[in-house]
Amino acid sequence: MTFDQAASAYIASHRAGWKSDKLAGLWTATLATYASPIFGNLPVGAVDTGLVVKALEAIWTTKPETAVR
């Protein structure tokens, strides 16, 4: 299973418990914009700290609220 597949499954399984559909859209858009280009097509087990840091470095100073999420 790729990271993108796992993220989609996570969002689908948690959507009903979130306060609004807007939150699901935010999750989807944020992951598609910042995580998917770096490791979205990789198997979940291949996503390591270095890849997560790489994704965060690109937005840490310009979008800190998004990076924290």
Rosetta blueprint (number, residue, H / E / L):
1 M L
2 T E
3 F H
4 D H
5 Q H
6 A H
7 A H
8 S H
9 A H
10 Y H
11 I H
12 A H
13 S H
14 H H
15 R H
16 A H
17 G H
18 W L
19 K L
20 S L
21 D H
22 K H
23 L H
24 A H
25 G H
26 L H
27 W H
28 T H
29 A H
30 T H
31 L H
32 A H
33 T H
34 Y H
35 A H
36 S H
37 P H
38 I H
39 F H
40 G L
41 N L
42 L L
43 P E
44 V H
45 G H
46 A H
47 V L
48 D L
49 T H
50 G H
51 L H
52 V H
53 V H
54 K H
55 A H
56 L H
57 E H
58 A L
59 I L
60 W L
61 T L
62 T L
63 K L
64 P H
65 E H
66 T H
67 A H
68 V H
69 R L
